[in-house]
C-alpha cells in the first residue's frame, strides 16, 4: 500500500466547513469530505474576515474604467482596498501551501467565472474574471494547484488536480531531504505519469536529474521544481493517457486472451469518449501487473497518483471546459 505526502490546501470555508455564505448557508461537498483525512485544510472566508456578517448583503464586482471594484449595492460601500489588503496579508503569512479549492462564481473566491457588472443595480454582466481574493492567490502562489469546486465535479479536471496536488507534495518531501538519489527514485517511479502529462517535460526532468553539467544539488532541485510546474500546466488529453496505457498494455498483450484484449481496447474507446474515468483503465493494467508479477510496473505512481479512496467516476456534467 502506497503512502502519500499530506498536502496543505486552502479551501473556501463555506464549502463543507461553516455556514458562512452570504445567505447563511453551508455548502456540502463530497470531495472535500473525502479529502479531509488526506490533506491539511486551511479554511478561509475572505468576506467574513473583512468584517461582513453572516448572513450579509450581496457584494459584486463592478467595472470602473479599466479597473474592477468590489462593492456592496445595498450600502454603496467600496470594499476593494479592504479585500486586497486582507488577501495580501493572509496569503503572505502562509508558509507552505500545495493547493487551493475555492468557491466558484464568488466575487471574492471565484477563480475564473466571477461576474463583473457594469453598475451597482440591475446592470448587465460585462465580463467574467477571478474574484479579488482568488486574483491575489494567483499572484502569491502561481505554481500551486488551484481549482474551484464546480470544475472539480468533472472527473477529468478532478483527476488532474488530485494527481498534481499529491505528486508535487511528494516532490517537496524529497526536496527537503536534499537527496539526489531520492530524486532519481522519484523520477523513476513517475515515468509513466510524467509521460502522460507532457513527454517533453518528462525528458527535460530526466536530463535535470542526470545532471551532466555537474550543478550543485540545490540548483538541480530548483530546476526540477520549475520543470515539474511546467509539466502540470495543462490537463492531459485522453490521447496522452491512451498512448501511455497502450505502452503499458504492451507488457502483457502476448499473455492475454483475445477476450481480455478486446475488453481493454473497448475500455480505451470508452475513455476517449469520456464515458469512464482514467482510473478504470489503470485498475485493469495494475491487476495484470499483479497477475504477471511485474515489479517495475507496480512501482509506478501512474497507477495510484493519489489515495484510492478519492477515486470516483461520478461526473455532474458541469465543469466541462478544460482550459
BELMO-V531750 format. One record per helix or strand of 2 or more residues. SS is the DSSP state (h for helix, s for strand). FROM is the first residue (numbers start at 1). TO is the last residue. Records with the same first field share a line. If there is no record, write none. Layout:
SS: FROM-TO, FROM-TO
This chain:
s: 8-12, 40-44, 60-64, 67-72, 77-78, 99-102, 114-117, 125-129, 145-148
h: 30-35, 46-49, 80-93, 132-140, 151-153, 155-177, 180-189, 191-197, 199-210, 217-231, 238-249, 253-255, 258-272, 278-291, 295-298, 308-310
